[in-house]
């Protein structure tokens, strides 16, 4: 069953992309099922903008998103390697190198995109 964003997820998405109004992907016309891909693929204008948006997250929100990636609820496979490297750097700096290595494994093995 596809993931439906919780109110907490929506709060995080809107924190990262305040311009997000309707939670609908313009390309597929379906509801967003993840947080990071829409921010990377629909709202960020470039890598620096993506980095600035991710830096709005608290460590607790960042850890929450990583836990969602661990369980397969948050997909990152459809973001570009450039944007993923930014996410990886932020996780390394703010959380740990071990968590970043785990995130890299998730990225390489993720088959879905939400």
Rosetta blueprint (number, residue, H / E / L):
1 X L
2 X L
3 X L
4 X L
5 X L
6 X L
7 X H
8 X H
9 X H
10 X H
11 X H
12 X H
13 X H
14 X H
15 X H
16 X H
17 X L
18 X L
19 X L
20 X L
21 X L
22 X L
23 X L
24 X E
25 X L
26 X L
27 X L
28 X L
29 X L
30 X L
31 X E
32 X L
33 X L
34 X L
35 X L
36 X H
37 X H
38 X H
39 X H
40 X H
41 X H
42 X H
43 X H
44 X L
45 X L
46 X L
47 X H
48 X H
49 X H
50 X H
51 X H
52 X H
53 X H
54 X H
55 X L
56 X L
57 X L
58 X L
59 X H
60 X H
61 X H
62 X H
63 X H
64 X H
65 X H
66 X H
67 X H
68 X H
69 X H
70 X H
71 X L
72 X L
73 X L
74 X L
75 X L
76 X L
77 X L
78 X L
79 X L
80 X L
81 X H
82 X H
83 X H
84 X H
85 X H
86 X H
87 X H
88 X H
89 X H
90 X H
91 X H
92 X H
93 X H
94 X H
95 X L
96 X L
97 X H
98 X H
99 X H
100 X H
101 X H
102 X H
103 X H
104 X H
105 X H
106 X H
107 X H
108 X H
109 X H
110 X L
111 X L
112 X L
113 X L
114 X L
